[in-house]
Amino acid sequence: MHDDRLAVEGEAGRVRHDFTSAAAPNRVWLTDITEHWTGEGKLYLCALKDACSGRIVGYSIDSRMTSHLAVTALNSAVARRAADGVDVAGGIVHSDRGSQSRSRRFVHRLGRHQLVGSMGRVGACLLTG
């Protein structure tokens, strides 16, 4: 399990997140999966957003919400950044605790790209800001 590397303890001792203060592009990526209904059924979208620029740096779309969806989105982001001559090693990829982000495949791929995983704690979504 990845630690919550983006948690900040506030003055009152409450843990919160500040996703808007990434020091530079490609140092912190945020990822999540959403579903969309179409005329032919559900589609799932996994996207990675750069916390500094607000830009979507990678994504994947599939009819199933599996670890493959998350891994493909991560590979997409790394490949797109590499095409721009950017080395992403040492960057943080922050996600919720979904099974796709906790999968062996996803964790292995993070390591292969020399990225660091970060996951919010249970219930932490209510303490962002």
Secondary structure, 3 states (H helix, E strand, C coil): CCCCCCEEECCCCCEEECCCCCCCCCCEEEEEEEEEEECCEEEEEEEEEECCCCCEEEEEEECCCCHHHHHHHHHHHHHHHHHCCCCCCCCEEEECCCHHHHCHHHHHHHHHCCCEEEECCCCHHHHEC
